[in-house]
Amino acid sequence: MLHNPVLPQPFTLSEAYQRVRSWTEQLCASLETEDYVVQPTADVSPPKWHLGHTTWFWEHFILTPHAPGYRIFHDDFSFVFNSYYESVGRRVLRTQRGNLSRPTVAEVYRYRAYVDEAMNRFLADRSASAELENLIELGLNHEQQHQELLITDIKYILGHNPLFPAIDMPVNEQLVDLPISAIEIPEGIYSVGFQPEAGGFCFDNELGSHRVYLKETTLDGPLVTNADYLEFIEAGGYRQFQHWLSDGWAWVKANGIDAPLYWHQIDNQWHTYTFSGLKPVDLTVPVCHVSYYEADAYARWRGRRLPTEAEWETAALLPTKNRLPWGLRWEWTGSAYLPYPGFKTAEGAVGEYNGKFMSSQMVLRGGSIATPEGHSRPTYRNFFQPDKRWQFTGIRLAAL
């Protein structure tokens, strides 16, 4: 994992802000100017847009309403860098972000410097209320989410460049999983969801702690490796409809899918794009960049299944030495992304953060090698549509 925590006490909000903002720019340090603007697919935002959007968040939600006398940097930047906040106003369509040759990369960095200077003054000159501190902490976690998106979007941009260029990115893609035994979950009733009395940060979709009944089951200790997944490929897994959900099989046929994202067969050997360039597939590391459809099909082929998110969270919190290890890959679960009991959408634009996406998406748990350190936790609920695979997604199996 990357070493960029949202700093715990005794560090101040100002110190946390400076560390998080600095790390975002460090992730882009090896990019050429041309790399900042490319958008090869709708899911991928240009790095320049991430740099501007995370800055707009601070300007719009903190400085404009709370810093007396603050003057916005540019009248058009809310239109350019608003992501999906309907209550804020008009915005550039997500699919059009790659057409933004202006503002320039240099101007976006000037924007960051302008807002950072104002934020540093704001954080140094006053004590924030509890409500404002919570909003600032949300902003820090929001920027950390975009740090992970920056890493994965940059990889997609360069991984679809025919030259497969190498780049200096602080992500170790060759980490292997721990050789631990299976994790057994006894039958019983367990608590799921974030418990505020424990302290710390969570997103609103983690709230609503509730009790669930789980049958006795077992989760694999290690993640599925490239060697494991290669067996599925060589056995014709992508050509056999029996293993696939109907939508998944349609996706495979429509898109000609025959391997994980970034895999290329060259001279009868599988290679994969990494930040070090195009390399032979390392069979020892956990498989990566697979969709929910692929994860589910592989599990069925093995005569297994994906764990539910309640099983995953329970396994990660078991009071034993053999609790579930996590953090190398975002792990697909068999659970649809739905609200917990009692979930309520907050008022205003902040309420658009998670709740309105609770449809047609699947839950992932854990974290990945691209997740900033301190940004994830056992109750963290990530979510994507079942065909998405540009994130560092992998597979853990559970017993039927």
PyMOL commands that set and color helices and strands:
alter all, ss='L'
color gray80, all
select helices_A, chain A and resi 13-26+33-36+47-66+77-81+94-99+105-125+130-159+196-198+204-206+226-234+237-239+241-243+246-255+292-301+309-316+349-352+355-357
alter helices_A, ss='H'
color red, helices_A
select strands_A, chain A and resi 183-185+188-192+210-214+217-219+263-266+269-274+277-280+330-336+362-366+382-384+393-394
alter strands_A, ss='S'
color yellow, strands_A
deselect
rebuild
show_as cartoon
